[in-house]
Amino acid sequence: MGVKSYKENEKDNKLSFFEALFQSFRILVIGGIVACLAGLVYLNYVDQGNNFLGFSGRLLGGALIGVLICIAVSLALMNRSGKLD
């Protein structure tokens, strides 16, 4: 939703692959920071066991899936052109 809105409102429906990828990564980083903070608060105050290794593994898996989704969104929303910019 964020990349499509950026394309429609700020770029006049013209978006290259790298611009879309950059916007996707910005959204992924902000979401990742919020998820890390929420997870750390949960581990410190709610579940006070030694689940940090499991949490970091899930966070890394989520980041990998997020990167793949960023690439897919960038490919889906870019304008088709004969050259890369």
N, C-alpha and C positions, 0 to 999 in steps of 0.2 A: 504494500500500500504506500509506503514512504517513497520508494523509487518511482512508482507510477505517478504519484502526486508531483514529485520533483520534475519529472519529464513533462507533464501536462501544464503545470503552472509556471515553472521558471525557465524551461528550455524550449517552449513552443513546439512540443512533440518531436524534437530532434535531439537524440541522445546517442552518443557513441558507446561502445562496449566498455571502454575504460572509465568513462564518466559514471556509467551505471554501476560498475564494479566498485569504484571509489565510494559512491553514495551507500552502496550495500554494506561495505566494510565499516563505514562510519556508524551505521545503524547497529551492526553486529557488535562493535566495540562498546558502544554505549549500553546495549542490552547485556553484554557480558559483564560489564562493571557492576551493573545493578544486580545481576544474578550472583556474582561473587560476594557482594556485600550482604545480600539476603541470606545466602548459604552460610556465610561465616557467623552471622548473627544467630541463625538457627542452630548451628553446631555449638556455639558457645553458651547459649542460654536455654535452649529447649532440649536438645539431645546431647548431653554432656559426656558421651562415650568417645571412643577413639575411632571415629568414622571419617577422619580427615583424608585418609588414603582413598576410600570409596568415593568421597565427595570430589576429590581432585580428578579421579578417573572419569566420573560422570561429567564433570565440567569440561574435560578435554574431549570427550566424545561429543558433547553438545557443540563445542567449538568446531570440530571437524565437520559435523553435519551442517552447521551454520555456514561454513566456507563453501561447501558444495551447493547449498541453496543460494548463496550470493552469486556464484558463477551461473547457476541456472536462471536466476532472475535477470541478470545482466544480459545473458544471451536472448532471453525471451523479449526483453523490452528495448533492445537496441534497434536503431534504424538499420535496415539492410543497405550496405553500400559496397562498392567495389574495392575500397581501400580501408585500411585501418588507420585511425588517427589517434 
